[in-house]
Amino acid sequence: MLVSRHPEDGVLELRLNRPQRLNALTLALTEHLLGAVRQAHHDRAVRVLLLTGEGRAFCAGKDRDDPGTPEFVASLQQLALALMECPKPVIAAVQGWAVGAGLELLLNCDIVVAARSARFMLPEVNAGLFGTGGVMALLPRQIGLARAKGVLMLGGEFGAPQALDWGLIWSVAEEGQLREAALAIARQLATADPEILRSIKSLLHEEAVGALPAVLEREADAHRRLARHQAHPH
């Protein structure tokens, strides 16, 4: 993962850096990102986090060559909680694919900007998998229950204009303008009173989501039940 600071404006850029694998998540990458987010919690020089990906995708979800262990699921859940509980705004800039856990990461961010060509998908159901990151609570609150059921149960792809229309993302950037569009938002937020932003984020999450740790634990329980079922289908 690439970490770059913009000390003049208080923006910390966290860039997933496995372009040859479309920035698919491994346990090591997830834990690295988790550590960087947790460190940013307490870094007074950091006022805004900007999460993006290197190359032609934001994140293609879990790396298929990395074992889907309980430790990996736990790391994803801890990352979701760290992003949601981060006292600073988290911006995401999405190019190319945001798939599975990559899309679920976006639900944990505060403001998402996507390139017009970006594509989104939650295909876990077609691979015998289950969602993470609080998706079962966060997705229907953002796009509505009927759409969330379709996205999760059918596993089909959709584009940035549709994601914008549904309320999944904040804005769409024209090709070649994504990074500057996301940085402009990050820099604007960096000039705001950090205590006001922290309070807005905290209270919105409390009202809209409630106890996220409980949601994440129920998702983890579902992963464990699914693993037992797949090991002993009869």
C-alpha positions as CSV (number, residue, x, y, z in Angstrom):
1,M,0.0,0.0,0.0
2,L,1.2,3.5,-0.8
3,V,0.8,6.2,1.8
4,S,1.4,9.8,0.8
5,R,0.8,12.9,2.8
6,H,-0.2,16.3,1.7
7,P,1.1,18.2,4.8
8,E,0.1,21.6,3.4
9,D,-3.6,20.7,3.6
10,G,-3.8,17.8,6.1
11,V,-4.8,15.1,3.6
12,L,-3.5,11.5,4.1
13,E,-3.8,9.5,0.9
14,L,-4.0,5.7,1.2
15,R,-3.6,4.0,-2.1
16,L,-4.1,0.3,-2.6
17,N,-1.1,-0.8,-4.6
18,R,-1.6,-4.3,-6.1
19,P,-2.5,-3.2,-9.6
20,Q,-1.5,-6.5,-11.2
21,R,-4.3,-8.1,-9.1
22,L,-6.7,-5.1,-9.5
23,N,-5.9,-4.2,-5.9
24,A,-7.6,-7.4,-4.6
25,L,-7.5,-7.7,-0.8
26,T,-5.3,-10.1,1.0
27,L,-5.0,-10.5,4.8
28,A,-1.7,-8.7,4.7
29,L,-3.0,-5.7,2.7
30,T,-6.2,-5.5,4.8
31,E,-4.1,-5.4,8.0
32,H,-1.8,-2.8,6.6
33,L,-4.7,-0.6,5.7
34,L,-6.3,-1.1,9.1
35,G,-3.1,-0.1,10.8
36,A,-2.8,3.1,8.7
37,V,-6.4,4.1,9.4
38,R,-6.0,3.5,13.2
39,Q,-2.8,5.5,13.2
40,A,-4.5,8.4,11.4
41,H,-7.1,8.4,14.2
42,H,-4.6,9.9,16.5
43,D,-2.4,11.9,14.1
44,R,-3.2,15.6,14.6
45,A,-1.6,16.5,11.3
46,V,-4.2,14.4,9.5
47,R,-7.5,16.1,8.9
48,V,-8.9,14.0,6.1
49,L,-8.3,10.5,4.7
50,L,-8.4,9.8,0.9
51,L,-8.7,6.1,-0.1
52,T,-8.0,5.1,-3.7
53,G,-6.4,2.4,-5.8
54,E,-3.4,2.2,-8.1
55,G,-3.9,1.3,-11.7
56,R,-7.2,0.4,-13.5
57,A,-9.3,-0.6,-10.6
58,F,-10.2,0.6,-7.1
59,C,-10.5,-2.9,-5.6
60,A,-11.6,-6.2,-7.1
61,G,-12.6,-7.6,-3.7
62,K,-10.9,-10.5,-2.0
63,D,-7.9,-12.0,-3.8
64,R,-9.0,-15.5,-4.9
65,D,-5.6,-16.9,-4.2
66,D,-5.6,-15.7,-0.6
67,P,-7.3,-18.1,1.8
68,G,-10.7,-16.9,3.1
69,T,-9.9,-17.6,6.7
70,P,-11.8,-16.4,9.8
71,E,-8.8,-14.1,10.4
72,F,-9.4,-12.5,7.1
73,V,-13.1,-11.9,7.8
74,A,-12.2,-10.5,11.2
75,S,-9.7,-8.1,9.7
76,L,-12.3,-6.9,7.2
77,Q,-14.8,-6.3,10.0
78,Q,-12.2,-4.4,12.1
79,L,-11.3,-2.3,9.0
80,A,-15.0,-1.4,8.5
81,L,-15.3,-0.4,12.1
82,A,-12.1,1.7,12.0
83,L,-13.3,3.6,8.9
84,M,-16.7,4.2,10.4
85,E,-15.4,5.3,13.8
86,C,-12.6,7.4,12.4
87,P,-13.1,10.9,13.8
88,K,-11.9,12.3,10.5
89,P,-13.8,12.3,7.1
90,V,-12.9,9.5,4.8
91,I,-13.1,10.2,1.0
92,A,-12.9,7.4,-1.6
93,A,-11.9,7.9,-5.2
94,V,-13.1,5.0,-7.4
95,Q,-11.8,4.1,-10.8
96,G,-12.5,0.9,-12.7
97,W,-13.9,-1.9,-10.7
98,A,-15.2,-1.9,-7.1
99,V,-16.2,-5.5,-6.4
100,G,-17.3,-7.4,-3.4
101,A,-15.2,-6.3,-0.4
102,G,-14.0,-3.4,-2.5
103,L,-17.6,-2.1,-2.9
104,E,-18.2,-2.8,0.8
105,L,-15.3,-0.6,1.7
106,L,-17.0,2.3,0.0
107,L,-20.0,1.9,2.4
108,N,-17.6,2.5,5.2
109,C,-16.3,5.8,3.7
110,D,-18.1,9.2,4.1
111,I,-18.0,10.6,0.6
112,V,-17.4,8.6,-2.6
113,V,-16.4,10.0,-5.9
114,A,-16.3,7.7,-8.9
115,A,-15.0,8.0,-12.5
116,R,-17.8,7.8,-15.0
117,S,-16.5,4.5,-16.3
118,A,-16.4,2.9,-12.8
119,R,-18.2,-0.4,-12.3
120,F,-19.7,-1.9,-9.1
121,M,-20.7,-5.4,-8.2
122,L,-21.4,-7.6,-5.1
123,P,-21.0,-11.1,-6.6
124,E,-20.5,-13.0,-3.4
125,V,-23.8,-15.0,-3.7
126,N,-22.6,-16.4,-7.0
127,A,-19.4,-17.6,-5.4
128,G,-21.0,-19.1,-2.3
129,L,-19.8,-16.3,-0.1
130,F,-21.4,-13.8,2.2
131,G,-20.9,-10.0,2.6
132,T,-18.8,-8.1,5.1
133,G,-18.2,-4.6,6.4
134,G,-21.7,-4.0,7.6
135,V,-23.1,-4.3,4.1
136,M,-26.4,-5.9,5.3
137,A,-27.2,-2.7,7.3
138,L,-25.4,0.0,5.3
139,L,-26.5,-0.9,1.8
140,P,-30.3,-0.8,2.3
141,R,-29.9,2.5,4.2
142,Q,-28.1,4.0,1.2
143,I,-29.9,2.6,-1.8
144,G,-33.2,1.3,-0.3
145,L,-34.3,-2.2,0.7
146,A,-35.6,-3.4,-2.7
147,R,-32.4,-2.4,-4.6
148,A,-30.2,-3.8,-1.9
149,K,-31.9,-7.2,-2.2
150,G,-31.4,-7.1,-6.0
151,V,-27.8,-6.1,-5.8
152,L,-27.0,-8.8,-3.1
153,M,-29.1,-11.6,-4.4
154,L,-28.5,-11.3,-8.1
155,G,-24.9,-10.2,-8.0
156,G,-25.0,-8.2,-11.2
157,E,-22.9,-5.2,-12.1
158,F,-23.9,-1.6,-12.5
159,G,-22.2,1.7,-13.5
160,A,-21.4,5.0,-11.8
161,P,-24.4,6.9,-13.1
162,Q,-26.7,4.2,-11.6
163,A,-24.7,4.3,-8.4
164,L,-25.2,8.0,-8.2
165,D,-28.9,7.8,-9.0
166,W,-29.3,5.2,-6.2
167,G,-27.4,7.2,-3.6
168,L,-24.5,4.9,-3.3
169,I,-21.9,7.6,-4.2
170,W,-21.7,11.3,-3.9
171,S,-20.6,12.4,-7.4
172,V,-19.3,11.3,-10.8
173,A,-16.1,12.7,-12.2
174,E,-15.2,12.8,-15.9
175,E,-12.4,10.7,-17.1
176,G,-9.0,12.0,-16.1
177,Q,-10.4,14.3,-13.4
178,L,-11.1,11.8,-10.6
179,R,-8.1,12.4,-8.4
180,E,-8.4,16.2,-8.6
181,A,-12.1,16.0,-7.9
182,A,-11.6,13.8,-4.8
183,L,-8.7,16.0,-3.6
184,A,-10.8,19.1,-4.0
185,I,-13.4,17.7,-1.7
186,A,-10.7,16.5,0.8
187,R,-9.1,19.9,0.9
188,Q,-12.4,21.6,1.4
189,L,-13.2,19.3,4.4
190,A,-9.7,19.9,5.8
191,T,-10.5,23.6,6.2
192,A,-13.6,22.9,8.3
193,D,-13.8,22.7,12.1
194,P,-12.7,19.0,12.8
195,E,-14.9,18.8,15.9
196,I,-18.0,19.8,13.9
197,L,-17.1,17.2,11.3
198,R,-16.5,14.5,13.9
199,S,-19.9,15.3,15.6
200,I,-21.7,15.2,12.2
201,K,-20.2,11.8,11.3
202,S,-20.7,10.3,14.8
203,L,-24.4,11.4,15.1
204,L,-25.3,10.5,11.6
205,H,-23.9,7.0,12.1
206,E,-25.6,6.6,15.4
207,E,-29.0,7.6,14.0
208,A,-28.7,5.7,10.7
209,V,-26.9,2.5,11.6
210,G,-27.0,2.2,15.4
211,A,-24.6,-0.3,16.9
212,L,-22.3,-1.2,14.0
213,P,-20.3,-3.7,16.1
214,A,-23.5,-5.8,16.6
215,V,-24.1,-5.8,12.8
216,L,-20.6,-6.9,12.1
217,E,-20.8,-9.7,14.7
218,R,-24.0,-11.0,13.1
219,E,-22.3,-11.0,9.7
220,A,-19.4,-12.9,11.2
221,D,-21.9,-15.4,12.6
222,A,-23.3,-15.8,9.2
223,H,-19.8,-16.5,7.8
224,R,-19.3,-19.2,10.4
225,R,-22.7,-20.8,9.7
226,L,-22.0,-20.8,6.0
227,A,-18.6,-22.4,6.5
228,R,-20.1,-25.2,8.5
229,H,-22.8,-25.7,6.0
230,Q,-20.3,-25.9,3.1
231,A,-18.2,-28.3,5.0
232,H,-21.1,-30.6,5.9
233,P,-23.9,-29.8,3.3
234,H,-26.0,-32.7,4.4
